[in-house]
Amino acid sequence: MTRQGFSLIEAILASALFGLLVTGIVGTLAVGQQSAEFAGRRNRALFLAQETLEAARNLRDSDMTLLLDGTYGLAIVNNQWTFSGSSDSVDGFTRALTISSIDANTKQITATVNWPQSIGRDGNVSIVTHMTNWRMATQTAADTVNIDVNGATVGGSGKSEVQGVEIENFGSMAAIIDKITVSWTKPNQNIKEIKIDSTVVWSNNGPGAPTGTQSSATELDVQNVTIPAGENDYSIDRIKMTGNAEGDTFTLQLKFTDGSVKQVTFTPGS
């Protein structure tokens, strides 16, 4: 074979090798560019998901009741975040905010962002967090309970019973009464019994402690009384004294299991 023939073969081989080398380099560059593009779009999606959680947090801080269970998109109206439809689109990304209840004061918030990454392939990121009603978390039972003495009267045998006192719980969580203290102004008078919602919760013969009739301002360890959330008509059926309670001024103090105290002073009607 002539030198010219070898030169032609060498040229063909060199061209083939060069072509393979160029193809490899181009392929590597394309994959690298695609990876960089995917990473950039994923970072953008993560930013939008974080922004979605911040929007939910702003709504929670404004009013927890705005976080109703469901799936929503977001919009800005008058410089405030608000829900809009079941999703929204930002620069080719679709995001959705899903809210579900954990308990009365806790929500699970899921921010999901999708985007078209390539033909037949979508990108997706999702972030989950929990949000609590911090206003309720800082409230005590005493903050949500009201003692209504407007209808308080004296009745029963020998006019010895204070009746008609109502307890209201306008909070979203139950309030539990742990101890009750009753004070009064008449001398030579003791307390014998407290009955709430048809149940005797303390008596000189039990339940509760201490036993025996008790003097004014004695803290009574009662059988725990649960005032349900939203209750507006929970009756103290009677506070029974050893003698006539007409014209007496009473101070009723409720101590709850969270340590908070609610107190009211009143003179029941005849």
DASULHU-V51976 format. One line per field, one symbol per residue. ss: DSSP state (A for helix, B for strand, O for the rest). psi: psi as a letter, one per 30 degrees, with the letter a starting at -180 (. if undefined). A space follows every 50 residues. Layout:
ss->???
psi->???
This chain:
ss->OOAAAAAAAAAAAAAAAAAAAAAAAAAAAAAAAAAAAAAAAAAAAAAAAA AAAAAAAAAAAAOAAAOOOBBBOBBBBOOBBBBOOOOBBBOOBBBBBBBB BBBOOBBBBBBBBBBBBBOOBBBBBBBBBBBBOAAAAOOOAAAABBBBOO OOBBBOAAAOBBBOBBBBBOOOOOBBBBBBBBBBOOOOOOBBBBBBOOBB BBBOOOOOBOOOOBOOOBBBBBBBBBBOOOOOOBBBBBBBBOOOOOOOOB BBBBBBOOOOBBBBBBOOBO
psi->kleeeeeeeeeeeeeeeeeeeeeeeeeeeeeeeeeeeeeeeeeeeeeeee eeeeeeeeeefejfffikkakllllkkhgkklkjafllkjhfkklkjkkl keafgkkkkkkkklljelkgkklkkkkklkklifeeffklefffkkjjge gklkaakghgkklgkkkkjglgkkkjkelkkkllfklhklkekkkkhgkj fklfglllllllkllkgkkkjlkkkkjlkgkgijkjekjklfakgkgkkk kkkkklfgflkkkkkljkl.
